[in-house]
Amino acid sequence: MVIMYLIGVVWLTRRCYCYENLSRRPSTTVTQSSTLKDRRAHLINDGDYSTVFWSCAHTGYNYSRAWAQVDLGESYRINSVKIYYRIEDEWKPKRFRHFYLDVSDLPVTQTTTRERTRCYSDHTNYPDFPPNIIEIVCRYTARYVIVETIYDAPDDTHDGAILEICEIEVYGCSTTCASNACDNSGVCTRGCKIGFVGSRCETPCHVKLQELQDSNSRYEYALAGVVLVLLIVLAYNGWLLRKKYCK
């Protein structure tokens, strides 16, 4: 039973993690519209998922527009984008309301919002807050991923549009057949980094976002179930032995 469980874990892992976090590639660069103190853009893709002030990139005050941009270096088939926004015990993501996520083949400084492809718009209104961690389906081919806002939070002591992004993960794969290949729906079809046999994927690499988010929990629950069954079996066998030899 334990062996079968381990085989299942390996299969699920290979199925769910075929997409690469393109934000962590050496060729990826990040920029933002302005900078508050030393909260520079490099904090957006440094691999630190802490959501406290010192771990997050932060744009300046008193600007009418704030943006953060991930430049992948070339066009990739994007599947999803995950954003980690600043939140602390006494600090809520109030500045994250009404942000939008765009992708483009040209940088933010050379495009208007109409010239980009819109993947997501937040519509959270005061006094509610959006979730500080959000994963967005964004199945397009693009080089630039842009998070932008013109929202001036009414419950903020500082004026202007402000972004406080702690990490951005961009999941996708290469458009070239020499490495990873994708079909039109963003599914890796050949040469996946993980989960391939020979030159083809053993299983489709596209899964629902909820499956990605819940995969760790499923493994933990499954492992707990296996351990519980093993304990019951061992206890039952022990009871049988005591009944047989301890008369």
Buried (B, 14 or more C-beta within 10 A) or exposed (E): EEEEBEEEBEEBBBBBBBBBBBBEBEEBBBBBBBBBEEBBBEBBBBEBEBBEBEBBBBBBBEBEBBBBBBBBEEBBBBBBBBBBBBBEEEBBBBBBBBBBBBBBBEEBEEBEEEEBBEBBEBEBEEEEBBEBBBBBEBBBBBBBBBBBBBBBBEEEEEEBBBBBBBBBBBBBBBBEEEEBBBEEEBBBBBBBBBBBEEEEBBBBBBBEBEEBEEBEEBBEEBBEEBEEEEEEEEEEEEEEEEEEEEE
